[in-house]
């Protein structure tokens, strides 16, 4: 299987996703849209991943690649190919499905507990800790199924079309290296300095085992998601 990954920031890349795809025998290509690369053709991949990226409203006037990316996401939704969105990518998918995306009440930064929704189709623990880096949130798309929520974000993710499409606010793909690079280079989400759900950089990086514990969660998620691939 060959996957296309859409990246929007030099400091918010595939992280552990790349290692997982390679270990499972899948090839992948990363398209750096923020660096001027053109969004790929859907016909050239078996599945599409839309990574995290821009903070704040999705403004086409400041993101020149956004119009083409939106069309690509819409084509993926109309196809039979697996589609995964993380953070910004999940918001983009939710918006394409007609759901409202908005400025959340408070920023959510660092490690927070996610409680799986009773109706969630994903085989994940009832509760788990995940890395967060967002202020923007989305509503549940029509015909979508909630995956779970946290204290600050009641909707942490959704699935659509029997699990072929998955959107996540939280980051199961994060590694200590990827998060350290982001903390050192990327601006924090708006309102982080006043949010009770925002942790310090030192607290975020203090326990390396937190990142280790994400690996089996990512494996379970991706294995179930790609199982929806025809053939």
Buried (B, 14 or more C-beta within 10 A) or exposed (E): BEBBBBBBBEBBBBBBBBBBBEEEEBEBEBBBBBEEEEBBEBEEBBBBBBBBBBBEEBEEEEBEBBEEBBEBBBBBBEBEBBBBBBBBBBBBBBBBBEBEBEEBEBBBBBBBEBBBBEEBEBEBEEEBBBBBBBBBBBBBBEEBBBBBBBEBBEBBBBBBBEBBBBBBBBBBBBBBEBBEBBBEEBEBBBBBEEBEBBBEBEEBBEEEEBBEEBBEBBBBBBEBBBEBEEE
